[in-house]
Amino acid sequence: MLSRDGKAVACQPRTAHSPTVRHNYNQSMKYTLILTLLVFICCNNPKKSSDGFEAKNFNEHHIDFLDGYILLPKTYERTTPEGLRENLLKTVQVPKLKDQINKGIDNLKTAPYGFAVFAEKGNYANYIWIRKGEYVPLDKEIANQYMGMLSERIGQEWGAIGADYKRLENKFMQTNKADIVKIKYRSEIDGIVGFQTQFLISSKLKTFDFLVVNQQNEDFEQLIKRTNLN
């Protein structure tokens, strides 16, 4: 397996149900659940979602802490937590949402294993946050626990600010390269509608998550399945 600094170390095999893996899973969840409230910045009139995949419409981005590449639409650019904060706060008029934006980004900046932020040029209400956690070998049982923990956390946090929300999708997927958990929500507060999709991914002894917040209800599942790690 890999140590925290990315070096290979000898160890006993671990299953998805071992105490060490459970600890790593809980630690990963700590950082996975931070941005649940930032979804509300989305606009009131979302555009229609687009379907299909054409390689010419996407750029490849190298993610150092994953030692791999991801595909994102050409309209997305890499930014910083402070760049995201500045642009999000320009679009939000509800004080309690501004407080949550500041809290979420401050917490995410402490994520210990690496993170990357991308946002749509000219519309930072559409953004993607990628975070690395402790390695967890995913299976259906772990996926169900993850979805349950995320649902409970969302219910607590969104309920506390009077938000309406609905889970649109949850599933466990396997490709020839990765095990993936997906959970998607629609939320609304003070007439502001947003869509949030959380992916938890394990591949090549690495576990990381994509948080996709998007006005058009696009979750980029096909792009995430094409993530290529070394």
C-alpha positions in Angstrom: 0.0 0.0 0.0 1.0 3.7 0.0 2.1 5.7 3.1 0.8 9.3 3.6 3.9 10.6 1.7 3.1 8.4 -1.3 5.9 5.9 -0.7 5.3 2.2 -0.9 5.4 0.4 2.5 5.0 -3.3 3.4 1.9 -4.2 5.3 -0.6 -7.0 6.0 -3.5 -7.2 3.6 -6.5 -5.2 4.7 -10.1 -5.9 3.9 -12.9 -3.4 3.6 -14.1 -4.4 7.0 -10.9 -4.3 9.0 -10.6 -1.8 11.9 -7.8 0.1 10.1 -9.9 0.5 7.0 -12.9 1.6 9.1 -10.7 4.3 10.7 -9.4 5.5 7.3 -13.0 5.5 6.0 -14.2 7.7 8.8 -11.2 10.0 8.4 -12.0 10.3 4.7 -15.6 11.0 5.4 -14.6 13.9 7.7 -13.2 15.8 4.6 -15.8 14.4 2.2 -18.8 16.0 3.9 -17.5 19.6 4.3 -18.9 21.3 1.3 -22.5 20.0 1.5 -24.0 23.5 1.9 -22.2 25.4 -0.9 -24.7 24.0 -3.4 -27.2 26.7 -2.8 -25.3 29.3 -4.8 -26.8 28.1 -8.0 -29.1 30.2 -10.0 -32.9 30.1 -10.2 -33.1 29.3 -13.9 -30.9 26.3 -14.7 -30.2 25.5 -18.4 -30.9 22.2 -19.9 -28.4 19.5 -19.2 -26.3 18.3 -22.2 -25.7 14.6 -22.8 -23.1 12.6 -24.8 -19.3 12.6 -24.9 -17.0 14.2 -27.5 -13.3 14.3 -26.7 -12.8 17.6 -28.5 -14.9 19.4 -25.9 -12.7 18.4 -23.0 -9.2 19.1 -21.6 -6.9 16.8 -19.7 -5.6 18.0 -16.3 -2.8 16.5 -14.3 -3.5 16.0 -10.6 -0.2 15.7 -8.8 -1.5 14.3 -5.5 -3.3 11.5 -7.5 -0.5 10.9 -9.9 -3.0 10.9 -12.7 -5.2 12.8 -15.1 -8.8 13.9 -15.2 -10.9 15.1 -18.1 -13.0 18.3 -17.7 -15.0 20.5 -20.1 -12.9 23.1 -21.8 -15.0 25.8 -20.1 -13.5 24.8 -16.7 -10.3 26.4 -15.3 -8.2 25.6 -12.3 -8.6 28.0 -9.4 -7.7 28.3 -5.7 -9.9 28.1 -2.6 -9.7 31.9 -2.2 -10.5 32.4 -5.8 -13.6 30.2 -5.5 -14.6 32.0 -2.2 -14.3 35.4 -3.8 -16.4 34.6 -6.8 -19.0 32.6 -4.8 -19.5 35.4 -2.3 -20.2 37.8 -5.2 -23.3 35.7 -6.2 -24.8 35.1 -2.8 -27.1 37.6 -1.1 -28.3 35.4 1.8 -26.2 36.0 4.9 -26.5 32.4 6.3 -25.2 31.0 3.0 -22.2 33.4 3.0 -21.4 32.1 6.5 -21.5 28.5 5.2 -19.3 29.3 2.2 -16.7 30.8 4.4 -16.9 27.9 6.9 -16.7 25.3 4.2 -13.8 26.7 2.3 -11.8 27.3 5.5 -12.3 23.7 6.5 -11.5 22.3 3.1 -8.2 24.2 3.1 -7.1 22.0 6.0 -7.6 18.7 4.0 -4.3 16.9 4.6 -3.8 14.8 1.6 -4.2 17.2 -1.3 -7.0 18.9 -3.2 -7.7 20.7 -6.5 -10.4 23.2 -7.4 -11.9 23.9 -10.8 -14.7 26.3 -11.8 -16.5 27.3 -15.0 -15.0 30.4 -16.5 -17.3 33.3 -15.9 -19.7 31.2 -13.7 -18.1 30.0 -10.5 -21.4 28.7 -9.4 -20.4 25.6 -11.4 -17.4 24.1 -9.7 -15.6 20.8 -8.9 -13.6 20.0 -5.9 -11.3 17.0 -5.8 -9.9 15.7 -2.5 -7.7 12.8 -1.6 -8.3 10.8 1.5 -6.9 7.7 3.2 -7.2 4.6 1.0 -10.4 2.7 1.4 -11.2 -0.4 -0.7 -14.8 0.2 -1.6 -17.6 -2.4 -1.8 -21.4 -2.4 -1.7 -21.5 -2.4 2.1 -19.0 0.5 2.4 -21.0 2.3 -0.3 -24.2 1.9 1.6 -22.6 3.2 4.8 -21.1 6.2 2.9 -24.5 7.1 1.4 -26.2 6.7 4.8 -23.6 9.0 6.5 -23.8 11.6 3.8 -27.6 11.6 3.9 -27.6 12.0 7.6 -25.1 14.9 7.5 -27.1 16.6 4.7 -30.3 16.3 6.6 -28.7 17.9 9.7 -27.0 20.7 7.9 -29.6 21.6 5.3 -32.4 21.1 7.7 -30.8 23.6 10.1 -31.0 26.4 7.6 -34.5 25.6 6.4 -33.5 24.0 3.0 -35.7 21.6 1.0 -33.7 18.8 -0.5 -34.3 15.6 -2.4 -32.0 12.7 -3.3 -32.1 12.1 -7.0 -29.7 9.2 -7.4 -27.4 6.9 -5.4 -25.5 3.9 -6.7 -22.3 1.8 -6.5 -20.4 1.4 -9.8 -17.4 -0.6 -10.8 -15.3 -0.1 -13.9 -12.1 -1.9 -15.0 -10.1 0.8 -13.3 -12.1 1.9 -10.2 -14.9 1.4 -7.6 -17.2 4.4 -7.4 -20.0 5.6 -5.1 -22.3 8.2 -6.5 -25.0 10.2 -4.7 -26.8 13.2 -6.2 -29.1 15.8 -4.5 -31.4 18.7 -5.6 -31.7 21.4 -3.0 -33.7 24.6 -2.7 -33.5 27.5 -0.2 -35.2 30.9 -0.5 -36.0 30.1 -4.2 -32.4 29.2 -5.0 -32.1 25.8 -6.6 -28.9 23.8 -6.9 -27.6 20.3 -7.8 -24.8 18.5 -6.0 -23.2 15.2 -6.9 -20.7 13.5 -4.6 -18.5 10.7 -6.0 -16.2 8.6 -3.8 -13.6 6.7 -5.9 -11.0 4.1 -5.1 -8.4 3.2 -7.8 -4.8 2.2 -7.7 -4.7 2.1 -3.9 -5.9 5.7 -3.7 -9.3 7.0 -2.5 -10.5 10.5 -3.5 -13.8 12.3 -4.0 -15.3 14.6 -6.6 -17.8 17.1 -5.4 -19.7 18.5 -8.5 -21.9 21.5 -8.0 -23.7 22.5 -11.2 -26.5 24.7 -12.4 -27.4 22.5 -15.3 -27.7 19.2 -13.3 -24.7 17.8 -15.1 -22.6 15.5 -12.9 -19.9 14.5 -15.4 -20.2 10.8 -14.5 -18.7 9.7 -17.9 -15.7 12.0 -17.3 -15.1 10.6 -13.9 -15.2 7.1 -15.2 -12.4 8.1 -17.6 -10.0 9.3 -14.8 -6.7 7.6 -15.3 -4.3 7.1 -12.4 -0.8 5.7 -12.5 
